[in-house]
Amino acid sequence: MTIAGVSIILILGICNLLLVLFQAASGLRIIKPKFGVHKKVGLILVIFVVAHAALALLAGR
């Protein structure tokens, strides 16, 4: 599965990396978003991680 020739799994992996970096930076107080933003980004991260893992498992079959 691709979007414009780029694997969806790769796109989700890059999004996960960016979301994890945001979570780490806000947890370490490098950036200071409101707690609600931190919480919502965490939930989005969980959704992206599950989608990334499911697609990677299905692609491996």
CHARMM internal coordinates of N, CA and C (Angstrom, degrees):
IC EDIT
DIST 1 N 1 CA 1.4391
DIST 1 CA 1 C 1.5248
ANGL 1 N 1 CA 1 C 108.96
DIST 1 C 2 N 1.3165
ANGL 1 CA 1 C 2 N 115.14
DIHE 1 N 1 CA 1 C 2 N 127.28
DIST 2 N 2 CA 1.4589
ANGL 1 C 2 N 2 CA 119.59
DIHE 1 CA 1 C 2 N 2 CA -178.42
DIST 2 CA 2 C 1.5187
ANGL 2 N 2 CA 2 C 111.23
DIHE 1 C 2 N 2 CA 2 C -135.87
DIST 2 C 3 N 1.3003
ANGL 2 CA 2 C 3 N 115.05
DIHE 2 N 2 CA 2 C 3 N 158.34
DIST 3 N 3 CA 1.4538
ANGL 2 C 3 N 3 CA 123.18
DIHE 2 CA 2 C 3 N 3 CA 170.84
DIST 3 CA 3 C 1.5259
ANGL 3 N 3 CA 3 C 105.50
DIHE 2 C 3 N 3 CA 3 C -124.65
DIST 3 C 4 N 1.3177
ANGL 3 CA 3 C 4 N 116.31
DIHE 3 N 3 CA 3 C 4 N 115.15
DIST 4 N 4 CA 1.4694
ANGL 3 C 4 N 4 CA 122.48
DIHE 3 CA 3 C 4 N 4 CA -178.07
DIST 4 CA 4 C 1.5251
ANGL 4 N 4 CA 4 C 111.47
DIHE 3 C 4 N 4 CA 4 C 54.15
DIST 4 C 5 N 1.3220
ANGL 4 CA 4 C 5 N 116.66
DIHE 4 N 4 CA 4 C 5 N 37.97
DIST 5 N 5 CA 1.4523
ANGL 4 C 5 N 5 CA 121.41
DIHE 4 CA 4 C 5 N 5 CA 177.60
DIST 5 CA 5 C 1.5159
ANGL 5 N 5 CA 5 C 115.29
DIHE 4 C 5 N 5 CA 5 C 83.02
DIST 5 C 6 N 1.3320
ANGL 5 CA 5 C 6 N 117.94
DIHE 5 N 5 CA 5 C 6 N 2.42
DIST 6 N 6 CA 1.4654
ANGL 5 C 6 N 6 CA 121.93
DIHE 5 CA 5 C 6 N 6 CA -179.89
DIST 6 CA 6 C 1.5254
ANGL 6 N 6 CA 6 C 108.16
DIHE 5 C 6 N 6 CA 6 C -112.06
DIST 6 C 7 N 1.3209
ANGL 6 CA 6 C 7 N 116.19
DIHE 6 N 6 CA 6 C 7 N 133.02
DIST 7 N 7 CA 1.4542
ANGL 6 C 7 N 7 CA 122.23
DIHE 6 CA 6 C 7 N 7 CA -178.20
DIST 7 CA 7 C 1.5330
ANGL 7 N 7 CA 7 C 111.34
DIHE 6 C 7 N 7 CA 7 C -60.37
DIST 7 C 8 N 1.3303
ANGL 7 CA 7 C 8 N 115.99
DIHE 7 N 7 CA 7 C 8 N 136.39
DIST 8 N 8 CA 1.4645
ANGL 7 C 8 N 8 CA 120.88
DIHE 7 CA 7 C 8 N 8 CA 177.10
DIST 8 CA 8 C 1.5288
ANGL 8 N 8 CA 8 C 109.62
DIHE 7 C 8 N 8 CA 8 C -63.90
DIST 8 C 9 N 1.3254
ANGL 8 CA 8 C 9 N 116.70
DIHE 8 N 8 CA 8 C 9 N -34.48
DIST 9 N 9 CA 1.4565
ANGL 8 C 9 N 9 CA 120.67
DIHE 8 CA 8 C 9 N 9 CA 179.26
DIST 9 CA 9 C 1.5300
ANGL 9 N 9 CA 9 C 110.12
DIHE 8 C 9 N 9 CA 9 C -63.16
DIST 9 C 10 N 1.3186
ANGL 9 CA 9 C 10 N 116.62
DIHE 9 N 9 CA 9 C 10 N -41.45
DIST 10 N 10 CA 1.4689
ANGL 9 C 10 N 10 CA 120.85
DIHE 9 CA 9 C 10 N 10 CA 177.52
DIST 10 CA 10 C 1.5299
ANGL 10 N 10 CA 10 C 111.06
DIHE 9 C 10 N 10 CA 10 C -64.10
DIST 10 C 11 N 1.3201
ANGL 10 CA 10 C 11 N 116.57
DIHE 10 N 10 CA 10 C 11 N -43.14
DIST 11 N 11 CA 1.4719
ANGL 10 C 11 N 11 CA 120.65
DIHE 10 CA 10 C 11 N 11 CA 179.81
DIST 11 CA 11 C 1.5292
ANGL 11 N 11 CA 11 C 110.25
DIHE 10 C 11 N 11 CA 11 C -61.79
DIST 11 C 12 N 1.3340
ANGL 11 CA 11 C 12 N 116.89
DIHE 11 N 11 CA 11 C 12 N -45.21
DIST 12 N 12 CA 1.4600
ANGL 11 C 12 N 12 CA 120.02
DIHE 11 CA 11 C 12 N 12 CA 178.77
DIST 12 CA 12 C 1.5246
ANGL 12 N 12 CA 12 C 111.30
DIHE 11 C 12 N 12 CA 12 C -65.57
DIST 12 C 13 N 1.3164
ANGL 12 CA 12 C 13 N 117.80
DIHE 12 N 12 CA 12 C 13 N -35.28
DIST 13 N 13 CA 1.4624
ANGL 12 C 13 N 13 CA 120.85
DIHE 12 CA 12 C 13 N 13 CA 177.65
DIST 13 CA 13 C 1.5165
ANGL 13 N 13 CA 13 C 111.88
DIHE 12 C 13 N 13 CA 13 C -64.31
DIST 13 C 14 N 1.3244
ANGL 13 CA 13 C 14 N 116.86
DIHE 13 N 13 CA 13 C 14 N -41.54
DIST 14 N 14 CA 1.4657
ANGL 13 C 14 N 14 CA 120.84
DIHE 13 CA 13 C 14 N 14 CA 178.00
DIST 14 CA 14 C 1.5280
ANGL 14 N 14 CA 14 C 110.31
DIHE 13 C 14 N 14 CA 14 C -66.76
DIST 14 C 15 N 1.3300
ANGL 14 CA 14 C 15 N 116.72
DIHE 14 N 14 CA 14 C 15 N -40.99
DIST 15 N 15 CA 1.4732
ANGL 14 C 15 N 15 CA 119.89
DIHE 14 CA 14 C 15 N 15 CA 176.71
DIST 15 CA 15 C 1.5240
ANGL 15 N 15 CA 15 C 110.53
DIHE 14 C 15 N 15 CA 15 C -61.50
DIST 15 C 16 N 1.3394
ANGL 15 CA 15 C 16 N 116.94
DIHE 15 N 15 CA 15 C 16 N -41.97
DIST 16 N 16 CA 1.4663
ANGL 15 C 16 N 16 CA 120.88
DIHE 15 CA 15 C 16 N 16 CA 178.26
DIST 16 CA 16 C 1.5237
ANGL 16 N 16 CA 16 C 110.92
DIHE 15 C 16 N 16 CA 16 C -61.01
DIST 16 C 17 N 1.3275
ANGL 16 CA 16 C 17 N 117.01
DIHE 16 N 16 CA 16 C 17 N -43.05
DIST 17 N 17 CA 1.4587
ANGL 16 C 17 N 17 CA 120.62
DIHE 16 CA 16 C 17 N 17 CA 178.80
DIST 17 CA 17 C 1.5279
ANGL 17 N 17 CA 17 C 110.81
DIHE 16 C 17 N 17 CA 17 C -59.72
DIST 17 C 18 N 1.3314
ANGL 17 CA 17 C 18 N 116.61
DIHE 17 N 17 CA 17 C 18 N -45.63
DIST 18 N 18 CA 1.4662
ANGL 17 C 18 N 18 CA 120.16
DIHE 17 CA 17 C 18 N 18 CA 179.88
DIST 18 CA 18 C 1.5258
ANGL 18 N 18 CA 18 C 111.81
DIHE 17 C 18 N 18 CA 18 C -64.46
DIST 18 C 19 N 1.3266
ANGL 18 CA 18 C 19 N 116.52
DIHE 18 N 18 CA 18 C 19 N -40.93
DIST 19 N 19 CA 1.4639
ANGL 18 C 19 N 19 CA 119.99
DIHE 18 CA 18 C 19 N 19 CA 179.16
DIST 19 CA 19 C 1.5243
ANGL 19 N 19 CA 19 C 111.33
DIHE 18 C 19 N 19 CA 19 C -66.34
DIST 19 C 20 N 1.3250
ANGL 19 CA 19 C 20 N 117.71
DIHE 19 N 19 CA 19 C 20 N -40.08
DIST 20 N 20 CA 1.4644
ANGL 19 C 20 N 20 CA 120.88
DIHE 19 CA 19 C 20 N 20 CA 178.14
DIST 20 CA 20 C 1.5251
ANGL 20 N 20 CA 20 C 110.20
DIHE 19 C 20 N 20 CA 20 C -65.64
DIST 20 C 21 N 1.3267
ANGL 20 CA 20 C 21 N 117.48
DIHE 20 N 20 CA 20 C 21 N -40.91
DIST 21 N 21 CA 1.4629
ANGL 20 C 21 N 21 CA 120.32
DIHE 20 CA 20 C 21 N 21 CA 177.44
DIST 21 CA 21 C 1.5268
ANGL 21 N 21 CA 21 C 111.05
DIHE 20 C 21 N 21 CA 21 C -61.70
DIST 21 C 22 N 1.3359
ANGL 21 CA 21 C 22 N 116.87
DIHE 21 N 21 CA 21 C 22 N -40.66
DIST 22 N 22 CA 1.4670
ANGL 21 C 22 N 22 CA 120.16
DIHE 21 CA 21 C 22 N 22 CA 176.91
DIST 22 CA 22 C 1.5223
ANGL 22 N 22 CA 22 C 110.59
DIHE 21 C 22 N 22 CA 22 C -62.39
DIST 22 C 23 N 1.3361
ANGL 22 CA 22 C 23 N 116.62
DIHE 22 N 22 CA 22 C 23 N -45.66
DIST 23 N 23 CA 1.4619
ANGL 22 C 23 N 23 CA 120.67
DIHE 22 CA 22 C 23 N 23 CA -179.11
DIST 23 CA 23 C 1.5303
ANGL 23 N 23 CA 23 C 110.56
DIHE 22 C 23 N 23 CA 23 C -62.28
DIST 23 C 24 N 1.3283
ANGL 23 CA 23 C 24 N 116.84
DIHE 23 N 23 CA 23 C 24 N -43.33
DIST 24 N 24 CA 1.4651
ANGL 23 C 24 N 24 CA 120.34
DIHE 23 CA 23 C 24 N 24 CA 179.63
DIST 24 CA 24 C 1.5206
ANGL 24 N 24 CA 24 C 111.03
DIHE 23 C 24 N 24 CA 24 C -65.09
DIST 24 C 25 N 1.3205
ANGL 24 CA 24 C 25 N 117.05
DIHE 24 N 24 CA 24 C 25 N -44.04
DIST 25 N 25 CA 1.4658
ANGL 24 C 25 N 25 CA 120.63
DIHE 24 CA 24 C 25 N 25 CA -179.45
DIST 25 CA 25 C 1.5262
ANGL 25 N 25 CA 25 C 111.31
DIHE 24 C 25 N 25 CA 25 C -64.33
DIST 25 C 26 N 1.3187
ANGL 25 CA 25 C 26 N 116.91
DIHE 25 N 25 CA 25 C 26 N -38.58
DIST 26 N 26 CA 1.4596
ANGL 25 C 26 N 26 CA 117.92
DIHE 25 CA 25 C 26 N 26 CA 179.01
DIST 26 CA 26 C 1.5223
ANGL 26 N 26 CA 26 C 111.29
DIHE 25 C 26 N 26 CA 26 C -75.69
DIST 26 C 27 N 1.3256
ANGL 26 CA 26 C 27 N 118.14
DIHE 26 N 26 CA 26 C 27 N -31.55
DIST 27 N 27 CA 1.4614
ANGL 26 C 27 N 27 CA 120.81
DIHE 26 CA 26 C 27 N 27 CA 176.37
DIST 27 CA 27 C 1.5210
ANGL 27 N 27 CA 27 C 112.15
DIHE 26 C 27 N 27 CA 27 C -68.61
DIST 27 C 28 N 1.3172
ANGL 27 CA 27 C 28 N 116.51
DIHE 27 N 27 CA 27 C 28 N -33.76
DIST 28 N 28 CA 1.4712
ANGL 27 C 28 N 28 CA 121.46
DIHE 27 CA 27 C 28 N 28 CA 178.53
DIST 28 CA 28 C 1.5286
ANGL 28 N 28 CA 28 C 112.23
DIHE 27 C 28 N 28 CA 28 C -87.13
DIST 28 C 29 N 1.3098
ANGL 28 CA 28 C 29 N 116.91
DIHE 28 N 28 CA 28 C 29 N 2.95
DIST 29 N 29 CA 1.4713
ANGL 28 C 29 N 29 CA 123.93
DIHE 28 CA 28 C 29 N 29 CA 179.01
DIST 29 CA 29 C 1.5171
ANGL 29 N 29 CA 29 C 113.04
DIHE 28 C 29 N 29 CA 29 C 64.54
DIST 29 C 30 N 1.3388
ANGL 29 CA 29 C 30 N 116.92
DIHE 29 N 29 CA 29 C 30 N 26.32
DIST 30 N 30 CA 1.4606
ANGL 29 C 30 N 30 CA 120.16
DIHE 29 CA 29 C 30 N 30 CA 173.55
DIST 30 CA 30 C 1.5207
ANGL 30 N 30 CA 30 C 108.72
DIHE 29 C 30 N 30 CA 30 C -72.02
DIST 30 C 31 N 1.3261
ANGL 30 CA 30 C 31 N 115.61
DIHE 30 N 30 CA 30 C 31 N -41.74
DIST 31 N 31 CA 1.4589
ANGL 30 C 31 N 31 CA 122.19
DIHE 30 CA 30 C 31 N 31 CA 169.51
DIST 31 CA 31 C 1.5145
ANGL 31 N 31 CA 31 C 106.71
DIHE 30 C 31 N 31 CA 31 C -117.86
DIST 31 C 32 N 1.3203
ANGL 31 CA 31 C 32 N 117.21
DIHE 31 N 31 CA 31 C 32 N 153.79
DIST 32 N 32 CA 1.4614
ANGL 31 C 32 N 32 CA 119.60
DIHE 31 CA 31 C 32 N 32 CA -173.48
DIST 32 CA 32 C 1.5308
ANGL 32 N 32 CA 32 C 111.45
DIHE 31 C 32 N 32 CA 32 C -126.30
DIST 32 C 33 N 1.3460
ANGL 32 CA 32 C 33 N 117.01
DIHE 32 N 32 CA 32 C 33 N 73.16
DIST 33 N 33 CA 1.4674
ANGL 32 C 33 N 33 CA 118.51
DIHE 32 CA 32 C 33 N 33 CA 175.15
DIST 33 CA 33 C 1.5295
ANGL 33 N 33 CA 33 C 109.53
DIHE 32 C 33 N 33 CA 33 C -77.69
DIST 33 C 34 N 1.3119
ANGL 33 CA 33 C 34 N 115.38
DIHE 33 N 33 CA 33 C 34 N 166.53
DIST 34 N 34 CA 1.4565
ANGL 33 C 34 N 34 CA 119.60
DIHE 33 CA 33 C 34 N 34 CA 175.15
DIST 34 CA 34 C 1.5235
ANGL 34 N 34 CA 34 C 108.92
DIHE 33 C 34 N 34 CA 34 C -65.77
DIST 34 C 35 N 1.3259
ANGL 34 CA 34 C 35 N 116.24
DIHE 34 N 34 CA 34 C 35 N 154.53
DIST 35 N 35 CA 1.4574
ANGL 34 C 35 N 35 CA 120.30
DIHE 34 CA 34 C 35 N 35 CA -177.88
DIST 35 CA 35 C 1.5238
ANGL 35 N 35 CA 35 C 111.48
DIHE 34 C 35 N 35 CA 35 C -60.26
DIST 35 C 36 N 1.3258
ANGL 35 CA 35 C 36 N 116.75
DIHE 35 N 35 CA 35 C 36 N -35.78
DIST 36 N 36 CA 1.4589
ANGL 35 C 36 N 36 CA 120.43
DIHE 35 CA 35 C 36 N 36 CA 179.29
DIST 36 CA 36 C 1.5200
ANGL 36 N 36 CA 36 C 112.35
DIHE 35 C 36 N 36 CA 36 C -60.53
DIST 36 C 37 N 1.3177
ANGL 36 CA 36 C 37 N 116.53
DIHE 36 N 36 CA 36 C 37 N -38.20
DIST 37 N 37 CA 1.4674
ANGL 36 C 37 N 37 CA 121.23
DIHE 36 CA 36 C 37 N 37 CA 177.93
DIST 37 CA 37 C 1.5248
ANGL 37 N 37 CA 37 C 109.50
DIHE 36 C 37 N 37 CA 37 C -66.66
DIST 37 C 38 N 1.3194
ANGL 37 CA 37 C 38 N 116.93
DIHE 37 N 37 CA 37 C 38 N -44.64
DIST 38 N 38 CA 1.4632
ANGL 37 C 38 N 38 CA 121.94
DIHE 37 CA 37 C 38 N 38 CA 179.19
DIST 38 CA 38 C 1.5345
ANGL 38 N 38 CA 38 C 110.23
DIHE 37 C 38 N 38 CA 38 C -59.28
DIST 38 C 39 N 1.3123
ANGL 38 CA 38 C 39 N 116.06
DIHE 38 N 38 CA 38 C 39 N -42.57
DIST 39 N 39 CA 1.4609
ANGL 38 C 39 N 39 CA 121.91
DIHE 38 CA 38 C 39 N 39 CA -179.17
DIST 39 CA 39 C 1.5329
ANGL 39 N 39 CA 39 C 111.00
DIHE 38 C 39 N 39 CA 39 C -66.28
DIST 39 C 40 N 1.3242
ANGL 39 CA 39 C 40 N 117.62
DIHE 39 N 39 CA 39 C 40 N -44.93
DIST 40 N 40 CA 1.4647
ANGL 39 C 40 N 40 CA 121.48
DIHE 39 CA 39 C 40 N 40 CA -179.62
DIST 40 CA 40 C 1.5227
ANGL 40 N 40 CA 40 C 111.68
DIHE 39 C 40 N 40 CA 40 C -66.06
DIST 40 C 41 N 1.3115
ANGL 40 CA 40 C 41 N 117.20
DIHE 40 N 40 CA 40 C 41 N -39.97
DIST 41 N 41 CA 1.4678
ANGL 40 C 41 N 41 CA 120.60
DIHE 40 CA 40 C 41 N 41 CA 177.60
DIST 41 CA 41 C 1.5247
ANGL 41 N 41 CA 41 C 109.68
DIHE 40 C 41 N 41 CA 41 C -64.75
DIST 41 C 42 N 1.3140
ANGL 41 CA 41 C 42 N 117.59
DIHE 41 N 41 CA 41 C 42 N -36.47
DIST 42 N 42 CA 1.4620
ANGL 41 C 42 N 42 CA 121.10
DIHE 41 CA 41 C 42 N 42 CA 176.29
DIST 42 CA 42 C 1.5216
ANGL 42 N 42 CA 42 C 111.87
DIHE 41 C 42 N 42 CA 42 C -62.01
DIST 42 C 43 N 1.3260
ANGL 42 CA 42 C 43 N 117.17
DIHE 42 N 42 CA 42 C 43 N -41.50
DIST 43 N 43 CA 1.4641
ANGL 42 C 43 N 43 CA 120.89
DIHE 42 CA 42 C 43 N 43 CA 177.89
DIST 43 CA 43 C 1.5219
ANGL 43 N 43 CA 43 C 111.34
DIHE 42 C 43 N 43 CA 43 C -67.47
DIST 43 C 44 N 1.3083
ANGL 43 CA 43 C 44 N 117.17
DIHE 43 N 43 CA 43 C 44 N -40.38
DIST 44 N 44 CA 1.4734
ANGL 43 C 44 N 44 CA 121.12
DIHE 43 CA 43 C 44 N 44 CA 176.42
DIST 44 CA 44 C 1.5250
ANGL 44 N 44 CA 44 C 109.59
DIHE 43 C 44 N 44 CA 44 C -62.74
DIST 44 C 45 N 1.3206
ANGL 44 CA 44 C 45 N 116.62
DIHE 44 N 44 CA 44 C 45 N -40.00
DIST 45 N 45 CA 1.4608
ANGL 44 C 45 N 45 CA 121.16
DIHE 44 CA 44 C 45 N 45 CA 178.61
DIST 45 CA 45 C 1.5271
ANGL 45 N 45 CA 45 C 110.71
DIHE 44 C 45 N 45 CA 45 C -60.43
DIST 45 C 46 N 1.3173
ANGL 45 CA 45 C 46 N 117.68
DIHE 45 N 45 CA 45 C 46 N -44.16
DIST 46 N 46 CA 1.4679
ANGL 45 C 46 N 46 CA 120.87
DIHE 45 CA 45 C 46 N 46 CA 179.14
DIST 46 CA 46 C 1.5300
ANGL 46 N 46 CA 46 C 110.47
DIHE 45 C 46 N 46 CA 46 C -60.59
DIST 46 C 47 N 1.3198
ANGL 46 CA 46 C 47 N 117.41
DIHE 46 N 46 CA 46 C 47 N -43.68
DIST 47 N 47 CA 1.4666
ANGL 46 C 47 N 47 CA 121.35
DIHE 46 CA 46 C 47 N 47 CA -179.93
DIST 47 CA 47 C 1.5296
ANGL 47 N 47 CA 47 C 110.63
DIHE 46 C 47 N 47 CA 47 C -62.92
DIST 47 C 48 N 1.3317
ANGL 47 CA 47 C 48 N 117.09
DIHE 47 N 47 CA 47 C 48 N -45.13
DIST 48 N 48 CA 1.4667
ANGL 47 C 48 N 48 CA 121.17
DIHE 47 CA 47 C 48 N 48 CA -179.98
DIST 48 CA 48 C 1.5265
ANGL 48 N 48 CA 48 C 111.42
DIHE 47 C 48 N 48 CA 48 C -65.37
DIST 48 C 49 N 1.3374
ANGL 48 CA 48 C 49 N 117.03
DIHE 48 N 48 CA 48 C 49 N -38.55
DIST 49 N 49 CA 1.4624
ANGL 48 C 49 N 49 CA 120.54
DIHE 48 CA 48 C 49 N 49 CA 179.95
DIST 49 CA 49 C 1.5280
ANGL 49 N 49 CA 49 C 110.53
DIHE 48 C 49 N 49 CA 49 C -64.94
DIST 49 C 50 N 1.3106
ANGL 49 CA 49 C 50 N 116.98
DIHE 49 N 49 CA 49 C 50 N -43.37
DIST 50 N 50 CA 1.4687
ANGL 49 C 50 N 50 CA 120.42
DIHE 49 CA 49 C 50 N 50 CA 179.31
DIST 50 CA 50 C 1.5278
ANGL 50 N 50 CA 50 C 110.24
DIHE 49 C 50 N 50 CA 50 C -64.30
DIST 50 C 51 N 1.3206
ANGL 50 CA 50 C 51 N 117.79
DIHE 50 N 50 CA 50 C 51 N -43.65
DIST 51 N 51 CA 1.4658
ANGL 50 C 51 N 51 CA 121.04
DIHE 50 CA 50 C 51 N 51 CA 178.84
DIST 51 CA 51 C 1.5276
ANGL 51 N 51 CA 51 C 110.64
DIHE 50 C 51 N 51 CA 51 C -63.55
DIST 51 C 52 N 1.3275
ANGL 51 CA 51 C 52 N 116.81
DIHE 51 N 51 CA 51 C 52 N -43.10
DIST 52 N 52 CA 1.4619
ANGL 51 C 52 N 52 CA 122.41
DIHE 51 CA 51 C 52 N 52 CA 179.62
DIST 52 CA 52 C 1.5388
ANGL 52 N 52 CA 52 C 110.24
DIHE 51 C 52 N 52 CA 52 C -61.19
DIST 52 C 53 N 1.3143
ANGL 52 CA 52 C 53 N 116.15
DIHE 52 N 52 CA 52 C 53 N -46.29
DIST 53 N 53 CA 1.4723
ANGL 52 C 53 N 53 CA 120.62
DIHE 52 CA 52 C 53 N 53 CA -178.62
DIST 53 CA 53 C 1.5256
ANGL 53 N 53 CA 53 C 111.12
DIHE 52 C 53 N 53 CA 53 C -66.53
DIST 53 C 54 N 1.3235
ANGL 53 CA 53 C 54 N 117.05
DIHE 53 N 53 CA 53 C 54 N -43.35
DIST 54 N 54 CA 1.4671
ANGL 53 C 54 N 54 CA 120.15
DIHE 53 CA 53 C 54 N 54 CA -179.43
DIST 54 CA 54 C 1.5161
ANGL 54 N 54 CA 54 C 111.50
DIHE 53 C 54 N 54 CA 54 C -62.69
DIST 54 C 55 N 1.3183
ANGL 54 CA 54 C 55 N 117.26
DIHE 54 N 54 CA 54 C 55 N -45.01
DIST 55 N 55 CA 1.4629
ANGL 54 C 55 N 55 CA 120.13
DIHE 54 CA 54 C 55 N 55 CA 178.89
DIST 55 CA 55 C 1.5230
ANGL 55 N 55 CA 55 C 111.75
DIHE 54 C 55 N 55 CA 55 C -65.78
DIST 55 C 56 N 1.3267
ANGL 55 CA 55 C 56 N 116.94
DIHE 55 N 55 CA 55 C 56 N -38.54
DIST 56 N 56 CA 1.4645
ANGL 55 C 56 N 56 CA 119.76
DIHE 55 CA 55 C 56 N 56 CA 179.11
DIST 56 CA 56 C 1.5262
ANGL 56 N 56 CA 56 C 110.46
DIHE 55 C 56 N 56 CA 56 C -65.68
DIST 56 C 57 N 1.3222
ANGL 56 CA 56 C 57 N 118.06
DIHE 56 N 56 CA 56 C 57 N -39.70
DIST 57 N 57 CA 1.4545
ANGL 56 C 57 N 57 CA 120.90
DIHE 56 CA 56 C 57 N 57 CA 178.01
DIST 57 CA 57 C 1.5243
ANGL 57 N 57 CA 57 C 111.48
DIHE 56 C 57 N 57 CA 57 C -66.44
DIST 57 C 58 N 1.3172
ANGL 57 CA 57 C 58 N 115.99
DIHE 57 N 57 CA 57 C 58 N -41.61
DIST 58 N 58 CA 1.4730
ANGL 57 C 58 N 58 CA 119.45
DIHE 57 CA 57 C 58 N 58 CA 178.82
DIST 58 CA 58 C 1.5155
ANGL 58 N 58 CA 58 C 111.94
DIHE 57 C 58 N 58 CA 58 C -67.85
DIST 58 C 59 N 1.3150
ANGL 58 CA 58 C 59 N 117.76
DIHE 58 N 58 CA 58 C 59 N -35.00
DIST 59 N 59 CA 1.4585
ANGL 58 C 59 N 59 CA 121.76
DIHE 58 CA 58 C 59 N 59 CA -179.69
DIST 59 CA 59 C 1.5294
ANGL 59 N 59 CA 59 C 111.12
DIHE 58 C 59 N 59 CA 59 C -70.92
DIST 59 C 60 N 1.3319
ANGL 59 CA 59 C 60 N 116.87
DIHE 59 N 59 CA 59 C 60 N -26.92
DIST 60 N 60 CA 1.4488
ANGL 59 C 60 N 60 CA 120.90
DIHE 59 CA 59 C 60 N 60 CA -178.65
DIST 60 CA 60 C 1.5214
ANGL 60 N 60 CA 60 C 114.55
DIHE 59 C 60 N 60 CA 60 C -76.03
DIST 60 C 61 N 1.2998
ANGL 60 CA 60 C 61 N 116.97
DIHE 60 N 60 CA 60 C 61 N -11.47
DIST 61 N 61 CA 1.4762
ANGL 60 C 61 N 61 CA 120.75
DIHE 60 CA 60 C 61 N 61 CA -178.07
DIST 61 CA 61 C 1.4632
ANGL 61 N 61 CA 61 C 112.19
DIHE 60 C 61 N 61 CA 61 C -79.22
END
COOR INIT
IC SEED 1 N 1 CA 1 C
IC BUILD
